Amino acid sequence: MLLSAHSSALLLVDLQDRLLPTVLEQDELIERCRLMLHAARRLDVPVLVTEQYPKGLGPTVAAVAELLRPDEVIAKIAFSAMGDPHVVERIGMLGRETLVVAGAESHVCVLQTVLDLIGRGRKVAVVADAVGSRRAFDKETALVRMRRAGAQVVTADMVVFEWLERAGTDDFKALVPLLRGR
């Protein structure tokens, strides 16, 4: 499945202040999420962000939150985002068949969300360089499990270039500096 900006939505899971400091390579994870957010804004891809128990884990990290609108963020307590009826309703309202998923932790909230999405008949692409866990083995195992369940495992660059479809456009010219800047 080739990703399309016209049929995709970006779902960022639990990129929170008190959670990310424990996640390996969190700076890379945040940078990759920011890249996809910039591309989503430019290409009119809808965005939804979850926060796991924000009272305890804090809000979305500032580097990501500064790119969000308040109506794009939903608090939850279920590990799977699909365990929250508000998230399920919002995803349905997006009208997109494919969800591009990133966030933390790979082996808990991201994994459970992806498995639930697939179980509900959704197409899912998990962004390997934009998910993280406290232990590398947990992340690796989660990625294998998600792939076996039917998710595509991609990178942030793959997402952006597939959303762009071609070079030479104004969108390409606007986003290519962000792709080269890393």
N, C-alpha and C positions, 0 to 999 in steps of 0.2 A: 504494500500500500504506500503510495506516494502521498506525503502530507500536502494539504492545500489550505491556504489561508481562508478560503471561502467556506470550508467545512470543518475547520478546527476551532477549538477553544483552548485556552491555556489555563490549567489548574495548578496553582502553587499551594503546597500543603505544608503548613506549620513552620514557616521560616521565622521563628520567634527568638526574642532576646535571650531568654534563659535556657533555650534548647540548643541553639546553634554553637555556642562556645564549646560544647562537648563533642561536636561533630567533626570528624576528620575533614581536612581541606575545605573548611567552611568558606574561606575567601573565594575559592574557585567556584563553589556552589552559588554564592551570592552573585558573583560576576556573570556567570552563565544565565542565572535567572534574570538579571538586569538586561542582558542582551536580548533575551526572548521577550521581555516586557517592552523594550524599545521597538522591536520588530512587530509585536502585537499591536502596539499603538499606531505605528505607521501603516500597517496593513489591515486595520479594522478587525483584528481577531479579538473576540471577547475574552475577558480575564476574570477569573474567580480565585479568591485566596481564602484559605481556611486558617483559623487559629485554634489550636488545641488548648482548652481551658486557659484563656488569656490571663485570668486572675492569678494563676499560679506560674505560668510560663512566660508571661509578659506579652506585649504586642509584637507584631511583625517587625523585624529589624529595620532600622531607619533607612538603610541603603536601598531596601526594596519598597518600604512604605511610602517613600517620597515619590514613587512612580505610580502610586495607586490612588484610586478614587475611594472614598469611604464606603460607597455602596457595593464595592467589589469584595469586601472583607466580611466573612461570616465566622462567628465563634461557634465552636462545637465541643462536645465532650466525648462523643464516640470516637474510637480510634479511626475507623473507616469514615471518611467524609460522607459516604452514602448512608451511614447510620443516623445522620441528622436530616430530618424532613425538610428543613429550610435549604440545605445544600442540594438535596434531590430536586426540590422545586426549582431552584435557580438554574441548575444544570439543564433541566427540561426546558426552561424559558430561553436558554441560549440558542436553541435550535441548531446545534452543531452535532454532527455524528461522531467526530473524533475528538478525544480529549488528549492533549499533550500535558503530561503530568511530571512535576518536579517537586522537590521539597525534602522534608525530613520527618521522621527517620525512615530510611529506605525499608527496613525490615519490620516496621510497625505500621504507622499511619499511611505511608505511601503504599506499601504492599497491600494492606487491607482495602484501601480505596481502589487500587487498580483491580484487585480480584473481584470486588463488588461491581465495579463498572463493567468488566468483562462479563460477569454473571448476568448483568442486566442488558447484555447485547450491544454494548458500546465498543467502538474501536478505540484502542488506547496505544499511545506512544509514550514510553517512559524515557526521560532524558538522563542518560547514565552519568554525564558529567555535571548534572544539576540535581542529583539526589545524594544524600549522605547519611551516614550512621556513625556511631561512636567507634565501632570496630569494622575494619575492612572486610572481615569474613562475613559479617552480617549483611553488609551492602552487596557483596558478591553473590551470596546465597539468595538474597531477595531478588536481584536482577535475573538470576537463573530461573527462579520460581515464576516470576512475572512473565518471562519469555515463554516458558513452557505452558503457561496458562493462556497464552495468545497475544500478549502485548508485544509490540515492536520495541526494541531497545535501540535508541538513537542518541545522537549528541545534539547539543544546542546549535552548533554550526549546521548540522544536517537540517534541523527544523527551520532555521532562518533561510537557508538557501532553497529548500523545497517550497517554503511559503513564497519566496520571491519569484521563483520559476524561471527567471531570465535576467541576464545582465543588461546594462545600458538604459534601464528605466530610472525615473526619478527616485523611486523607492530603493532600488539597488544603490544608487549614488549616495543616498542619505544613510544607508545602513552599512555599506562596505567599510567605512572608517572604524566602526565598532567591531567588525569582524577582524580587521587587521590589527586593531589596537591591543591585542592580548599577547 
